[in-house]
Amino acid sequence: MVCNNDIEQNRRYQMDLDIRAYAPTDLPALAKMLSSPAVFPNTTRQPYNSVEMIAPLFADLSHTHLVAYSGEDLVSTGSLLTNQNPRRKHSAELAITVAPEWQGKGIGSQMLALLLAQADNWLNLLRIELVVFADNQAGIALYKKYGFEVEGLRKADAFKNGEYCDSYMMARLSPSLGSS
């Protein structure tokens, strides 16, 4: 289910997005997007990702991977990486990337809404987790808009742009649990 506000925001930007399941033919576009100097600093990936480097990320068929295109341009990708530990199969890790020139146009919101609908309505996931850099205010605001809460701070979690930076651990529990 996509939030009506997200649909309206996409109309405002006159976007005709094709959001679908990932296919191996998407790998070159994904490698290009993940290698963008405006993208990789907000991920834990190293710069200059090749197709061979990212292919294993998308190879596991137990995960959900979506891609969003505007015409021929890959504008976003989102994944739910389901936990393989039998005692944690009710949880998944969320990852979303939006191409820099498409940020602020509601695409991340639409991708997140679709992934959460998949988690709640088809995968029976009760807990969605993520890690976001503490300086990624836009990302943090997006996740909070969809019910994610900060559960902790990981100090000096990653090395980026020549210095250590902190990350927040965030999670969202399924609405089916009620208020816990």
Secondary structure as the mmCIF struct_conf table of DSSP 4:
data_model
#
loop_
_struct_conf.conf_type_id
_struct_conf.id
_struct_conf.beg_label_comp_id
_struct_conf.beg_label_asym_id
_struct_conf.beg_label_seq_id
_struct_conf.end_label_comp_id
_struct_conf.end_label_asym_id
_struct_conf.end_label_seq_id
HELX_RH_AL_P HELX_RH_AL_P1 ASN A 4 ARG A 12
TURN_TY1_P TURN_TY1_P1 TYR A 13 GLN A 14
STRN STRN1 LEU A 17 ALA A 21
HELX_RH_3T_P HELX_RH_3T_P1 PRO A 24 ASP A 26
HELX_RH_AL_P HELX_RH_AL_P2 LEU A 27 LEU A 34
TURN_TY1_P TURN_TY1_P2 SER A 35 SER A 35
TURN_TY1_P TURN_TY1_P3 PRO A 37 VAL A 39
HELX_RH_3T_P HELX_RH_3T_P2 PHE A 40 ASN A 42
BEND BEND1 THR A 43 ARG A 45
HELX_LH_PP_P HELX_LH_PP_P1 GLN A 46 GLN A 46
BEND BEND2 PRO A 47 TYR A 48
HELX_RH_AL_P HELX_RH_AL_P3 VAL A 51 ALA A 59
TURN_TY1_P TURN_TY1_P4 LEU A 61 SER A 62
BEND BEND3 HIS A 63 HIS A 63
STRN STRN2 THR A 64 SER A 70
TURN_TY1_P TURN_TY1_P5 GLY A 71 GLU A 72
STRN STRN3 ASP A 73 THR A 82
BEND BEND4 ASN A 85 ASN A 85
HELX_RH_3T_P HELX_RH_3T_P3 PRO A 86 ARG A 88
TURN_TY1_P TURN_TY1_P6 LYS A 89 HIS A 90
STRN STRN4 SER A 91 VAL A 98
HELX_RH_3T_P HELX_RH_3T_P4 PRO A 100 TRP A 102
TURN_TY1_P TURN_TY1_P7 GLN A 103 GLY A 104
BEND BEND5 LYS A 105 GLY A 106
HELX_RH_AL_P HELX_RH_AL_P4 ILE A 107 ASN A 121
TURN_TY1_P TURN_TY1_P8 TRP A 122 TRP A 122
BEND BEND6 LEU A 123 LEU A 123
STRN STRN5 ARG A 127 PHE A 133
TURN_TY1_P TURN_TY1_P9 ALA A 134 ASP A 135
HELX_RH_AL_P HELX_RH_AL_P5 GLN A 137 LYS A 145
TURN_TY1_P TURN_TY1_P10 TYR A 146 GLY A 147
STRN STRN6 GLU A 149 LYS A 160
TURN_TY1_P TURN_TY1_P11 ASN A 161 GLY A 162
STRN STRN7 GLU A 163 LEU A 173
HELX_RH_3T_P HELX_RH_3T_P5 PRO A 175 LEU A 177
#
